[in-house]
Amino acid sequence: MIVQPENICGAIRTSLTRAGLFADADNTSNAGNRWRISPTPFFLAPEDAEFFHQLGPHLLKFYAAWNKLYLESVKGTQWFAQYLDAGKPRELIEFGRMKRFRHAVPSLLRPDVIVTEDGFTVTELDSVPGGFGLTAELMSLYEDPSWQIIGDSAGGIPTLFYKMAEALAKEEKPCVAIVVSDEAQDYRSEMAWLATLLHKKGLPVYTVHPKEVQFREEGLFVLDAGEWLRVDVLYRFFELFDLKNISKSELLMYAAKKGQVVTTPPYKTYLEEKLGFALFHHPSLKPDWEKTLGSETFRALSHLIPETWILDSRAMPPYGVIPGLELRGAPVQDWRELTDLTQKEREMVIKPSGFSSEAWGSRGVVVGHDVSGAAWRETLAESLQRFPAQTSILQKFYKGKRVPISYLDQNSGKMETMQSRVRLTPYYFVVGDAAHLAGILATLCPQDKKKIHGMADAVMVPCAVKNSK
């Protein structure tokens, strides 16, 4: 029996709505969780699927090298710590440098990967990513004998999330609290879904608001059916810039400081800055990166990470140039040279580097050739003016490959085809010393959209490989 694609989309929509992961059009309370539904996943070639399996270990090495070079910089052997620490509270900087957390890096890695005509480009890394709960549910809804969903075959995202927690706690069946702030409330439903799924399997995982965490001298506790359970692992789903608005944030940090709870991602502001890509590309740092990463990973990332620059407004000597940045065949010596670019020359992106409410969810991203010349000039001037209190970066824009995708039009009830550009967000969970690919979410936006992210006009599906006939 052949099932019509309209019926497949309807069934997927119904399942997502029941799970609390999708909002109907008349539900304005959670309007952000709505997108176009396709009857099939996004297909990758087998060699591309293998590429994503190999990317995780490279990214884990990148975080470890980034962490190592930063700590060396603090000792005076390098200069880039000043950029990574700019605009941060001193006490938070010192907290991230504590010996207890010296080797800690994020345990969930998610790059933003743009599919181009020439391959893939990693535009940024997110160490506090949303979307993995949604991706887990989508992976289960799109299962079919005709294809293989890409990801861990032994339980996928939920299982790997808990294995990650076990590795961090260094014990079996640890109690895990996913703490979601008000700032991140749009993701609360998917975190609650994930916790409920694991809880039904007999695993003590809870999604809670910071106010629901109880602090005692012996550690942190969450309430379950009238019983207070001590938390072993705290998954921090809140941004560090927002700590002053988070209830009990000082107590959560105190418990981490005393070793009463393992917190991931760690309280390391410097590992959440987009300007890490600019430091990676700086020619004077090349020997340090290559030595720390190893030649194989260094070469792989050199082809994937786009050219990126820190918008540093400080004066430069007359003989100085901004490394790697050229305009009309000549090296750029002053940011003001970028003020009056043509639309073609503005194929660049300006975005806040981190530690800001504008630095996540595509909020502060300005695509140069998608705005007027006046808007470009204003963005450039404001970004330079805010330095160093708020650091921004300039990044080369890579145009996404045009890809057709079918979806169900909710107004007409008919299938439509959209020409789109796609962003792939693979999720890697670190278990011990290994980064495991748990799944890949494809976000396909209309081709005229320069910023690719979750929106009502986007199609969001898991990635798969077609089975050979």
Stockholm file with secondary structure:
# STOCKHOLM 1.0

chainA/1-469         MIVQPENICGAIRTSLTRAGLFADADNTSNAGNRWRISPTPFFLAPEDAEFFHQLGPHLLKFYAAWNKLYLESVKGTQWFAQYLDAGKPRELIEFGRMKRFRHAVPSLLRPDVIVTEDGFTVTELDSVPGGFGLTAELMSLYEDPSWQIIGDSAGGIPTLFYKMAEALAKEEKPCVAIVVSDEAQDYRSEMAWLATLLHKKGLPVYTVHPKEVQFREEGLFVLDAGEWLRVDVLYRFFELFDLKNISKSELLMYAAKKGQVVTTPPYKTYLEEKLGFALFHHPSLKPDWEKTLGSETFRALSHLIPETWILDSRAMPPYGVIPGLELRGAPVQDWRELTDLTQKEREMVIKPSGFSSEAWGSRGVVVGHDVSGAAWRETLAESLQRFPAQTSILQKFYKGKRVPISYLDQNSGKMETMQSRVRLTPYYFVVGDAAHLAGILATLCPQDKKKIHGMADAVMVPCAVKNSK
#=GR chainA/1-469 SS CCCCHHHHHHHHHHHHHHTTCCCCTTCCTTTTSCCBCCSSCEECCHHHHHHHHHHHHHHHHHHHHHHHHHHHHHTTSCSTHHHHHTTCCHHHHHHHTCGGGTTCCCSEEEEEEEEETTEEEEEEEESSCCCHHHHHHHHHHTCCTTEEESSCTTTHHHHHHHHHHHHHHTSSSCCEEEEECSTTGGGHHHHHHHHHHHHHTTCCEEEECGGGCEEETTEEEEEETTEEEECSEEEEESCGGGGGGSTTHHHHHHHHHTTSSEEESCSCGGGGCTTHHHHHHCGGGHHHHHHHHCHHHHHHHHHHSCCEEECCCSCCCTTCCCTTCEETTEECCCGGGGTTCCTTTTCEEEEECSSSTTSSTTTTCEEGGGSCHHHHHHHHHHHHHHTTTSCEEEEECCCCCCEEEEEECTTTCSEEEEEEEEEEEEEEEEETTEEEEEEEEEEEEETTCSSCCCCTTCEEEEEEEECCC
#=GC SS_cons         CCCCHHHHHHHHHHHHHHTTCCCCTTCCTTTTSCCBCCSSCEECCHHHHHHHHHHHHHHHHHHHHHHHHHHHHHTTSCSTHHHHHTTCCHHHHHHHTCGGGTTCCCSEEEEEEEEETTEEEEEEEESSCCCHHHHHHHHHHTCCTTEEESSCTTTHHHHHHHHHHHHHHTSSSCCEEEEECSTTGGGHHHHHHHHHHHHHTTCCEEEECGGGCEEETTEEEEEETTEEEECSEEEEESCGGGGGGSTTHHHHHHHHHTTSSEEESCSCGGGGCTTHHHHHHCGGGHHHHHHHHCHHHHHHHHHHSCCEEECCCSCCCTTCCCTTCEETTEECCCGGGGTTCCTTTTCEEEEECSSSTTSSTTTTCEEGGGSCHHHHHHHHHHHHHHTTTSCEEEEECCCCCCEEEEEECTTTCSEEEEEEEEEEEEEEEEETTEEEEEEEEEEEEETTCSSCCCCTTCEEEEEEEECCC
//
